[in-house]
Amino acid sequence: MELAFTKWSCTFLLCCFLITSRGYSVEGLLGDSKVRGVNLGGWLVIEGWIKPSLFDGIANGDMLDGTEVQFKSVTLQKYVSADNGGGMNVTVDRDVPSSWETFRLWRVSQSEFQFRTVQGQFLTCDGGGCIVSATAKSPSTSETFEVQRNEKNRIHIKIKNGPYLQVTTGNQLTANYPGAPGWDDNSATFEMTIVSNNLHGDYQLANGYGHDSAEDVLRRHRNSFITIEDFKFLYEHGINTVRIPVGWWIAFDPDPPSPFIGGSLEALDNAFSWAQEYDIKCIIDLHAAPGSQNGMEHSASRDGFTGWPTSPDYISKSLHVIEFLISRYAKHPALLGIELLNEPSAGTVSLDILLSYYKQGYQIVRKYSSSAYAIMCQRIGNADPLELYEANIGSTNLVLDLHFYNLFDAFFVNMSARDNIQYIYKSREDMLQAFNNSNGPLVFIGEWVNEWNVVSGSQTDYLEFGKAQLDVYNAVSFGWCYWTIKNDREHWDFEWNIRKNYLQFGNSPRKQNIYTLGLFGLAFTWFCLHFL
């Protein structure tokens, strides 16, 4: 009886060790306690800065959707202006351009465009002799203009199948220039200034090339940018998870709404197969929502406006995408979780709308899976992560995703290498420790990078910066994912960082945990057999 009790005690203690030795654990990660991941950014959601060459073949490539332009009359030396940001007739009477004088392009073809004002209206003209106004709520034929350019960035603008626009002596813009203007100083000639050309996402690529050419470009990109060899590389370097950004149009594959291009669903299926082969888990991340949740290219915004929170249709369509994804992959052994929305903007997405969406998304995930993690991303901008951490979204397998960059903020501009490293160890570590000590969702650093604003950082500086981040982010309850696997900018490129020894992981938790538990198990069993 005593021997049996002792052996039972031994077994109980061994089980207790195996449980408590994991600390925070993530279900589904065999041999690992937390996510140690890499993002597959720039693959199924296009970001031009990750691979700029994707846009090289677009005619008039500096006039993509969302490009901001200003027009100056060469005769009056005044700027075209939508007074009050829109809603009135257009004038040509401003000496210095600002927001009212800036228009965002909607590209119809390489030479036809629609012009959107800062308040969202479109320039419109309903026929020859009309006065151009900024009053249309949505564009059609009357809002479509042909733009002709010369090598000096002088332009002529004409209405579709009609006369050219010209400036009148009363500082109005009218469609009644007689004949075809030359490139001399005349009332129909304007100087065009491109203020910004920052949007290079899926919308710009597909609409810029046109469907057939874009389909060819994206097919080649999806087949070559990420392959099974990348999963092999990740596995060999201790990575156990990939976070895969997708766009909302994936739920309508193979024929998504124009101008988006089908094929991303097949690529995602391939990723799941490759992940399963190398015992890697997948987080599917709704990176681009219908209408755009933050106005950036990685949300597939057409022109920088954030329409997602303004339309119940956009939100319901997003929930449909979540249901499509979880229903398709819920039983796949490689699925770890679904991220409900990436980086909603604090400036335009209210907390109430976001919380309602996250609650509905969580319930949809639970409808199909009791184990898949539902991941909610923080709002970017002026927002406190506690707003989501303390919200009552769900009770099981819920994760809060925080994105940490020592970039994109004036606060980091003049920091030295040492300042950046100390900021990680002090400010970030203190905040994350507070989360770990609270009773809330698991915490996930879904995006971070071994890059900063330090201009002359040495390899040693980068190694220390990367080590600081890993030291701090390894302690969070869910884990982390590096942004991103490949990138035209070297220090953003995970594979480059590893191959060039700018980022070191040390021992892989995958191997270290198995090794440690194996040794303990053998030693404990030997002890029980020989002394009990």
N, C-alpha and C positions, 0 to 999 in steps of 0.2 A: 504493500500500500504506500509506504513511504517512498519507495523507488518510483512507483507510477506517478505519485504526486510530484516528485522532483523532476521527472522527465516532462510532465505536463507544464510545470513552472518554467522549465528550460525553453520549451516550445513557445509558451506565451511571451516570454521575454524576448525571444528572437523575433517574433511577429511585431512586438512593440517597437523594437529597434528598426525594423524594416519600414514601419509606418512613420515613426518620428524622424528617421534620418533624412527623409525627403523634404521636411519642412513644407514650404509651399510647393504644391505639385500640380501639374497640368495633366488632366486625364488624356490618355492616348499616346503620350510620349514615352515609349518603352526605353528604359535605361536612362532617361533624362527627367529632371524635375521641372524644367521650365523651357519656354520657347527661346531658341537661339537661332534667329532667322535672318533672311535676306529678302528684300523686296524685288519683285520682277518688274520694276518700273520701266516705262517706255516701250513695253511690248504690246499689250492688248489695249492700253490707253496711251495714245501718242503724246509725247512732250518733245517739242522740237529741239530744245536745248540738250536733251539726252542724245539725240542722233540728228543733227542739223541736215545731214545730206539727204534725208527723206524728202526735203522740200526743194531740192536743187532743180528739179525739172519743171517747176510751175512757171508758166509765162506770167509776166507782171507779178512776180513773187513778192514784191514789196507792197502789193495792194491786195492782201488777203482779207478775209472777213475779220472785222474788229480793228483794222488799222485806223488810227486817228489821223485826220488830215485837216488842213486849213487852206483857204483859198483867198488870194489877194489880187484885186483888180490891178492890172498893170497901168491903166490910165488914171484911175483915181488914187492908186496907192492906198486903198482901204480894204479891210477884210470883210468877207461875207459873214453875216451874223444872224443867228436865230435868236432874236430878242427874247429875254426871259427864259432862255433855254428851250424854247419851242412854244407853239400855240398861236403864232402870229405870222404876218408876212415877213419874208426874209429881207434884210437890209444889207447895204454894202457901205458902211460908214464908220467902221472901227479902225482906229490907228494902231492899237495894240491888241493882239489876239489873246483870248482866255478861253474859258469853258464854252461860252455861247458861240464862239467862232470855231469850235472844234467839232468835227463830224466823224462818226464811226461808219465804216464801210460795211455794207452788205453786198457781197459779190454775187452777181448773176451770171456773168461770164468774164473772160479776161479783159473785156472792154466795157462791160455794162455793170452799173453799180446803183445801189440805193444808199441814201445818206441819212443817218439817224442822229438826232440831236441829243444833248445831254439829258433832257427830260424824257427821251424815248420816242418822240414823234419823228416822222419822216418828211423830208422835203418832197413837195408834190407840185405838179404842174399838169393841168388837164387838157393842154392843146396849144397850138400856135397862138402867140399873143398873150398868153396867161402871165400873171405875176406869180412867181414862185413863193410858196408859203411853207411853213413848218408845222403842218396841222394834221397830217395823216397818222392814224393810230397803227395802221398796218400797211405794208407795201404791196403794190401790184403794178400794173403797167404805167399808171400816171406817176408813180414814184420811182420809175426806172430811167436812168440817164446814161447816155453813152459818153465816155471820157476818152478824149484823144490827147496823147502826150507827145512832146518832142524831147530831144536829148537834154535840154536844159530845164526840164521839169515844168515847162509851160504847158498849160492844158486848155482845151476847148471842151465845153459841156453842151450836149444837145439832148433834147427830149427824144424819146423813142419814136423813130420815123417822123421826126419833125425838125423845126429850126433850132439853131444854136441859142444858148442863153447869152444875154449881154447886160451890162450895167447901164442904167439910165441916168440922166442928169439929176433925177430925183432920188438917187441912191437906192433904187430898187433893182431886182433881178427879174428880167422878163425874157420870154422865149419868142423873140422876134428879130434876131439879127438877120439882115438880108444877105442871102448867099452863104458862101463858105469863107470864114476868116483866115487870114494868113497868120504868121507867127510874129508879126510886128506888134507895136503897141496899139492895140485897138480894143474896143469895148467888150469883145467876146473872148479876150485872152486873159488868163489868170495864171498866177504863180502858185503851184501847189507845194505845200510843206508837209512832209510826213512827220508828225509829232511823235508817234510811237508805232511800232510794228511788233508788239510783244507776244501776240497770240499765235502759237503754232501747235495746235492740237488736232484732234481727229476731224473736227468740222472744217478747219482751214485746209487740211490736207485733201480731204475728200472733195470739198467744193472747189478747191483750187485746181486740182487735176481734172475733175470730172470723173464720172463713175468708172468707166472702163480703165482709164489709166491709173486711177487710185486703187482699183481692185488689184491690178498687177503689182503696183508698188507695195501694197500692204500684204499681199500673198507672199512675196519674196521676203519681206521683213519678218513676218510671223514665222516663216519656216527657217530662218537663219539666225535671228537675234537671240533666241533662247532655244536650246536643243537638249537632248538627253545628256550630252557631254557636260553641260552646265550643272545638271543635277548630280552627276558623278563627282564633279569638282567640289560642289557644296558638301556632299556626303563625306568626302575625303578630308574636308577641313572642319568637321565637327558641327555643321549646320543641320538642324533637325526640322526646320520649317521654312516655307516660302509664303510670303504674303503677295497675292496676285491681284493687282488693280484691274478692274473690268469696267466697261461702260454700260449704261442702261440698255443700249441697243442689243446687247448679247442675248437678251430674252426673246428677241424677234428674229434671231438668226434662222435660216440663211438669208432672209430678205428684210433687213431692218429698214426703218423709215429713212428717206433721203435726207442728207447725202451720205449717211453712214454706210459702211461696207461690211458685208457678211464675212464670216470665216473665223471670228474670234472664239466662237463656241467650240469649234473643232480643235483649235489651239489649246483651249482650256482643258478639254478632254485629254489631250496629249500630256499636258502638264500633270494631271492627276495620275496618269499611267506611269510616267517617269518617276513621280514622287513615290508611288507605291513600290516601284522596283528598288528604290534606294532608301526605303523606310524613312521618307521625309513626309511631313504633314503639310497640308495646304490651308491657308486662310484666304477666302475669297473676299475681296474688298470692293464694295460699290464706290468706285473712285469718281465716276462721272454720272451725275444724276440728271434726269430730264429737266431742262430749263436752266441748269447750272446752279449749284449750291454755293459757289463762291466767286464766280466771274473769271476764273483763271483757266488757262489752256488745259490743265490736267482735269478739269471738270467738263471739258468739251464745250466750253462757252463759245457762242458764235461771235459775240462782240464785247464781252466784258460785263454785261449786265447779269444780275443774279435774279433769275425768275422762279427758281424752285419754290421758295416759300410763299409766293404770291398766288399760286394756283393749286386748288385741291386736286386737279387732274394730274399735275406733276407728282404730287405726294402719293396719290393712289397708284400711279404708274410705277413709282419707286418701290412701293410695297409689293406690287406684282412681280417686279424683278427679284426681290428677296425671296418671294415664294417660289418663283421659277428655279432659282439657284439651290435653295435648300431642298426642294422636292427632288431635284435631279441628283444631288450629291449626298443626301443625308445618310445613305447606307454605304457610301464609298469608304473603304478603310483609310483613305488618305485625308479625308476631311477633318479638320480641326475646328474651324469656326467660320462664321460669316460676319464681316464687318458691314454694318448697316448703312454707313455713309461716311465718306472721307471729308474731313476739314470743312464743315459748314462755316460760313462767315458769320462772326459775331455782329458785324455791322448791318447785316440784312436778314439773318435768320434768327427770329426771336426764340428765346428759351422755351416758351410755352409750346410753340409749334414743334420744336425739336424733340422735347420730352414726349409729346403725344406720338410723334413718329417713331421714336425709339421704343416706346411701350408696345406699339402695334407690331413693329418689326421683331421684337423679342418674342411676342406671342406666336408669330408666324414660325419662327425658328423652333420654338418648343412644340408646335403642332406636329412637326415632322421628326424631331430629334430631342431626346432628353439629355444627350451628352454634348452635342455641338455647342461651341461657345458663341454667344451673341456679343458682338463687340461694338461699342459705341465710341465714336471719336469726339474729342474735345472740339469746341468752336475755336477757330483761329481769329486772332485779333484781341480785342480787349475783353477777355472772358476768363473767369476763375474756374479751373478744373473742378473745384469742389461743387460747382453747380450740378454736375453730372454725378459725381462721386456720392453725393448725399441724396440724390433723387431715388425715388422708389420705382425702379424700372422693372426689376425681376429678382427672383430669389436664388436661382441656380445658374452656375456657369455663365456669369455676366462679367464682362471685362471693359475697363476704361482705357482707351488708347490716347496717349499723350505723345506729341511730336516735339522733339527737342533739337534745335539748331542754334549754334552760336553764330548766327547769321541773320540777315533780313531785319535787323533792328539796329538803330543808331547806338544803342547801349553797348554793342560789341565792337563798334568801328575802331576805336583807338586802343583796344585791349592788346596787351603783349601776350606772348605764348604762356607765360607764367600766370598772368591774370585769368586767361581762359581756363587753364587747368584748375586753378583755385576756385573759380566760379562753379565748376562741376562738383568739386569735392565739398564745397560749402553750401551754396544755395540749392543746387539740384538735389544733393544727397539729403539735406535736411527736409525738403519738401517730400521726397519719395519715402523717407523714413516715417514721416507723419501719416502718409497713406497706408503704409504697411502696418502701422500700429492701430489703425482704425478698422471698424467692422463695416467694410463696404465691398464693392466689386474688386476683382483682381486688377492689377495695374500692368499696363503693357506700354513699352516705349516702341511704338509702331514705326517710327521714322527717326533716325539719327545718322550722322555722317561724320567722317574723319576729315572735316574741312572747316575753315574759319576765315576771319578777315585778316589774319596775320600774313603779311606779304612775303616776308623773308624767312618763313619757318623752315628749320632744318629737318632732316629725316628723324633725328633724335627728338625734336620738338613734336613732330607728328606721332611718333611712337608713344611719347608720354601723354599726349592729348587723347589718343585712342585708348591707352591703358586706363586713364582716369574715367573715361566714359564707360568702359567695360566694368571697371571696379564698382561703379555706382549703379549702372543699369542691370548688372547681374543680380543685384539684391532685390529687384522688384518682384512682385509675387507671380506675374505671368511670364515675363521675359521681354525680349527685344527683337527688332528687325532692322537691319542696316538698309539705308537708302543709297544706292541701289546696286543691283548685280553688275550692270555694265553702264558706262556713261562716257560721253565724249570728253568730259572733264575728269582728268585722271583721279583726283582725290575723292571724287564721288563714286568711283568705280570700285566695287568690292573686290573683284577679281584682280584688278591692278594693284590695289593696296596689299593684298596677300602675296602676290607673286613678287612684288618689288620690296616687300618687307617694310611697309609703312604702317602696318597694323598686325599685331600679334595676339593670338588667343591663348597661348600656353596650352595646357592639356585640354583635350576635348572632354566636356562633361559626359558625353555619350560613353567614352571609354573609361573615364575616371570613375564615374558612378558605378558602372558594372564591375570594374576592377576592385573598388573599395568594398562594395557589398559582397562580392565573391570571396575576398580575403576574410572578411568578418564572418561570413557564413561558414567557411571551412574551419576557421579557428574556433568558432563557437560550438560547432558540431563536435570537433575533436575534444574540446573541454568537457562537453556533456557526456561523451562516451567514456572518457577516462577517469573522471572525477565524481560522477554522479551515479 
